[in-house]
Amino acid sequence: MKQKIALSLLALLPFSGWAQSGMAGPDAAQRASTGTSFRLKDCIDYGLKNFGTTRIAQYQVETANQQARQALGLYLPQVSGVGTFTNNIKLQTSIIPAGVFGPEPVRVAFGQKYQTNLAAQASQPIYDKSLLLGLKAAKPNQQLADINSRQTREEIIYNIASNYYQVFVVQQQIKLLKDNLERTQQVLNILKLQRDNGVIQPIDYTNTEVNYNNTRSQLALAENDLNLALNRLKFQMGMTQEQTISLADSLVASQLPTVQPAVFDPRNLASYQQGEANLALQRIQLERNRAGYLPTLSATASYGTLAFANDFGGAFKNMTGFGSIGLRLNVPIFDGLQRDAQVQQAKLTVLTQEERQRLNTASFQLQFNNAQSQLQRAQVSAQNDDRNVQLAQQVYNVTTLQYRQGTKSLTDLLNADNSYRQAQSNYINSLINFYQARLDLEQSQGTLLTFYNGL
């Protein structure tokens, strides 16, 4: 029996310089294909490449880039071409008033049966503040897409690390239960001899056998929990459920690191940065609505050619060209107060976003304070439970020796065994609480990527 039950679990902590740093080898994809054991960093590497939300975030970044191109395109020359061919089945007639060509009105049909028209038109905005503000909005929009991508990466890191810890805790729980079975089996062997020799009552052996069977049931449940935990981990990694995965078990005993007080800065959080980017976009939208009151000026040009004929073949011959250039000034005068309503709505949206950002900042501060406090309590609990495991083991070892020497009763031995098991269970629970609290603290202060890079 090891002197510190489950202490190897501490090696899970990526910030304590454990054995991961010494395990150079193939990347996560190669590990998946070869069945090699995964370290925490390998799992995260795999998830960052294969989990579906990563690709979604990449699509969103590219979408923002294309939206920036679209905004720029609105301020570039707009050119279009058009071609028409008309067969005037019946020409429209007009009336020339009397006195022009004679005493009576004259009915005249203008035009010819066939008409061909080819033309190109171009326009270039010279001044349009709304379009200029659209160009200005491209930057915060791209920043928002990048922030969303970062947040996606952080969520993947958090979910994989959390599930990774769960798997390891269940694995260590299974080891403890197997050790308990072995230890109880040794006691049963002694009790069997004593029962057969009439030293103890059969009920004493039966009670211990009940404990043994209970431990076997707990082991079966733990093994099922391990399968479920592995399935959850594979899902968070973007790995198919059919693939097999095992976690690296080259762990070393370590001590819990001292928790250093951290300084909270909401600007490090992706959620805060998202709020700021959205606020910048809403303010630009307000400016664009106000810009609707301003005149716009653009240059225009057109050139084309046309032909008239009474026979089909002549409609494509003897083309006559035409062209023009000019300026177009548009001055808004009255739109039924629609623009004013849009401006007021945009103002309210900005005020709402500003208030939401203040509330979110206070919430982020609360989450950080709670996470830091929870981590400190979890660290103290883990250290105390670690000491209790050692003390309970010592008591059990001494009680076992005294029982064999006949100075302690079976009741004392069973009580010591139960105390040892309870201490082990408490230690396992305190460890997972510590890991989760440390992960929550990293998340609350926006340092999950730093945590990952430090693995």
Secondary structure, 3 states (H helix, E strand, C coil): CCCCCCHHHHHHCHHHCCHHHHCCCCCHHHHHHHCCCECHHHHHHHHHHHCHHHHHHHHHHHHHHHHHHHHHHCCCCEEEEEEEEEECCCCCEEEECCCCCCCCCEEEECCCCEEEEEEEEEEEEEECHHHHHHHHHHHHHHHHHHHHHHHHHHHHHHHHHHHHHHHHHHHHHHHHHHHHHHHHHHHHHHHHHHHHCCCCCHHHHHHHHHHHHHHHHHHHHHHHHHHHHHHHHHHHHCCCCCCCCCECCCCCCCCCCCCCCCCCCHHHCHHHHHHHHHHHHHHHHHHHHHHCCCCEEEEEEEEEEEEEECCCHHHHCCCEEEEEEEEEEECCCCCCCHHHHHHHHHHHHHHHHHHHHHHHHHHHHHHHHHHHHHHHHHHHHHHHHHHHHHHHHHHHHHHHHHHHHCCCCHHHHHHHHHHHHHHHHHHHHHHHHHHHHHHHHHHHCCCHHHHHHCC
